[in-house]
């Protein structure tokens, strides 16, 4: 599982497991990530190439849990 942080078109933060991205498409000039769960995330990317490049190059997000 590789988690990356991404922002949607409303600049809301999402953490996505890149293994669950099933496809990409352009909607209203922006890249939409379609997830295996059926959900979609409309990103700020304008090309599929830029989105794929970002997902491959981005560092994995490490989530740290607390016992509080």
CORLINQUI-V750579 format. One record per backbone hydrogen bond with DSSP energy under -1.0 kcal/mol. NH is the residue of the N-H (numbers start at 1). CO is the residue of the C=O. E is the energy in kcal/mol with one decimal. If there is no record, write none. Layout:
BEGIN
nh | co | e
NH | CO | E
NH | CO | E
END
This chain:
BEGIN
nh | co | e
4 | 16 | -2.3
6 | 14 | -2.8
8 | 12 | -2.2
9 | 42 | -2.5
11 | 8 | -2.5
14 | 6 | -3.1
16 | 4 | -2.8
18 | 2 | -2.5
20 | 17 | -2.4
21 | 18 | -1.3
22 | 34 | -3.0
23 | 34 | -1.6
25 | 32 | -1.7
27 | 30 | -3.1
30 | 27 | -1.9
31 | 45 | -2.7
32 | 25 | -3.6
33 | 41 | -3.0
34 | 23 | -3.0
35 | 39 | -2.9
36 | 20 | -2.9
38 | 35 | -2.2
41 | 33 | -2.3
43 | 31 | -2.8
51 | 47 | -1.7
52 | 48 | -2.7
53 | 49 | -2.5
54 | 50 | -2.3
55 | 51 | -2.4
56 | 52 | -2.2
57 | 53 | -2.2
58 | 54 | -2.5
61 | 3 | -3.3
END
